[in-house]
Structure formats: C-alpha cells, structure tokens
Amino acid sequence: MYLRGFAFGDQEYNLTVSVLAHLNREVSGVFDVASSLSVAAADDVFNAAWAAFAAAHPQAVLFFGHPGVDTVKFLAYLLSDKRTAGAYVLAPGSLGFVADLVFRAELQARGLSFRPGQLIYTGWNPLARETRYKAVVNFQRDMAEYLSTNGSQYGYNDSKYYLKHDSEGELMMHGWIIGEVLKQAVSSSEWVRNQSTFIESLYNQRRYVVDDLVFGDFGWNCEGDAARHGAVCHCNEGGKTVYLKRALVMGATSR
C-alpha cells in the first residue's frame, strides 16, 4: 500500500518490487491512489483501487502510506473487510508509531481495532524496558533521574513512565541515544572549531558506540587505495540491526 504524490511511497514500492524479484517473488496486490495532505482521493477512485486490492485476499500488507486521511481510510477498510481483516500490517518505524499512537484512536472511534500483534513495525533501538542491553540500563538511570527532577513540568509525574508506555518509552530511549552520540561528536575541540569542520568530522571514518549499541561506520571521500585497504567511503556501512515490534494493546509492544 502506498500513496502517489508524496516524497515517501513510490520509491519504497519500487525498491520492494526489486527486492522481491531477487527472491523470485512478486507483489500479489497493490493499493495505490493519488493523494495529498489537503485533498483526499475521490471516493470512486479509492473504492476502485480497494476492490482490486482486496480481491487478492492479502495475508500481509507492506504499509507505505503517508499520515493522513486516505491512510486512515485504508486501515478502516482493511479492518472491516472480511477479505483483508486478518492481514498483518508491516510498517516502517515512523509510520508504525503513527498507526499505533494516533490512528488506533481514530479507528476505535469507528468501532475498529488491530488485534494484538497484527501491526508489526520496525524500530530504531531496543525498548526502554529491555535491560539485557547495558545502554537501556543506563538510559533508565538517567531518565528516572530526569523525570524525578523535571518531569512534572511536562506532564510526567511518574519517574518510571517509560516502563509503562512502550511506544513513548522507545522514543525517549531514541532521544537519549541521540544525546549520547552528540556528546561524542562534539567531544574534540578540533572538530568543533567551525561549522564546516564539524560537519566533515561526523562522517570522517566515524563509529559511535553507546555502551553495547553501535552506530556507523560513516565514511566520506577517500583518496587513492584507501577503500581497498578498508576505509569506508561515501556511505554508512554500519546500522545493520533492525528491531521488529508487534503492537499489542494500550500502547504496549513486544519484540
């Protein structure tokens, strides 16, 4: 499922088709309509696209919609049509969060809901309660101290809030990791002497290790035989871990 007319959607669909082709597989059904933030697809156009899509009886849906009216409408159709109601919804992290935290309430207002585990989406980091990671243990220590001191002014009166609200806790964890990486990025006075030097330093054969989580390697321009000798050039060769989560109920997730 994707919507035409947005920066996100077309490219992801084409990449999906390419990856599946390498596995000798193909997409069995596609829902796509032209849409925009201000104007939803016409009902007749939407319904025609839905009829063709639902006729394939999908078991799982790769969900590349854009947060908006047509995407919520698609989910409402998906959950109410007996041909598609049992399908798993597989979403990238940013859209998965929206579906779990925002769309869920809109769907419930229509008497619809995901069954536990039906919505599966990617994440950037472990859940905030996964203490088998040292980084999570240190996050919990820092966040509990922060919320105890400053939480009330932002509406957080529970220093363990992140343990009871998985999706929001994961976002808190993500913000904490960004702060830890930023501390490393500005740790050298040589790198921060001016803006251009700082930008170049971020990708100058850099790897960021936050306890037992690793981000990078990041490489920029290479000269001569540097790449042949192991340098990272023009890319990020790290970041190979993807966390998959199943949305349960009331903001709870599992991996």
PyMOL commands that set and color helices and strands:
alter all, ss='L'
color gray80, all
select helices_A, chain A and resi 10-22+43-54+69-80+93-109+134-154+161-164+166-185+195-202
alter helices_A, ss='H'
color red, helices_A
select strands_A, chain A and resi 2-4+32-34+60-62+88-91+119-123+206-210+213-218+243-247+253-254
alter strands_A, ss='S'
color yellow, strands_A
deselect
rebuild
show_as cartoon
